[in-house]
Amino acid sequence: MKSIELINSTIKNKLNDQDFNQKLSVFVSLMLELYRVVISSLLILFVPQSCDDRVCSYSENLEADNKKYEAGLALNFITLFSFIVLYFIEVKRENKMIEYLEVNKNLANDNETVGKTLEKLDNIRKNKIWNLDYYYQKCGKAIIVLFTCNTILSGIVVYDYYLDSKTTITFITNVLFMITKLKDVNSIVNTDKNIFYSAYLKSRVQFNDVDPNKIMMLENVSCELNYNQNDIENNIENDIENDIENDIEKDIENDK
């Protein structure tokens, strides 16, 4: 009975833990994002095209018969790889935000206030957050430009092999899959230095406070440093006193 109660208690604590719920939400969202990014990047592969008045197979869509088609396919896969890099940085950024920061509705969330709150963190953790956010901003802006170019070139290639209305509908649908994602990315990357929006948690969640566990860890480190400093000072004082006493005793002996 005690073991069952312990398990139930652990589950309840996990479900009530903000960090656990946020990481679970990130994982579920990421699985859905991966599907969207594949079909939205590889437009030439997944949009129906005409091969002798029939729908081309996936393998036929990968067979380029001219330079323009080759360029389109290459850009499709470059775009997919770039999205994977973006998601890699995005997940690392999100995990660090969840690990080091908190969502505090009772605290102001402007750039200056959050900057002062970050002073509760040590420099290593602050720089990790700032660096990941910086890389995400640069990568996010680049992927928006790249996705736009990929959509235009893919549209030109696909409509050279137009099948029927399915071509248009599928093309537009696949592009729209990523438009909402890129809209979110654009709103996240165009912010001030200390404005950290979540890329996965919905209703535009902003991390604006430091995780209490990280504050406690910082305070413990400070206490240990103070304790060690006091020990060093006491040892130095004792050494000085002993040296003085020894010198006095030697002088007395010499006088004798």
Protein Blocks (a to p, Z undefined) as FASTA:
>chain_A
ZZmmmmmmmmmmmmmpmklmmmmmmmmmmmmmmmmmmmmmmmmlmpccdeehiacdfklm
mpccbfklmmmmmmmmmmmmmmmmmmmmmmmmmmmmmmmmccdfkbccbfklmmmmmmmp
cfklmmmmmmmmmmmmmmmmmmmmmmmmmmmmmmmmmmmmccblmlmmmmmmmmmmmmmm
mmmmmmmmmccfklccdfkbghiiadfbdcfklmmmmmmmmmmmmmmmmmmmmmmmmmmm
mmmmmmmmmmmmmmZZ
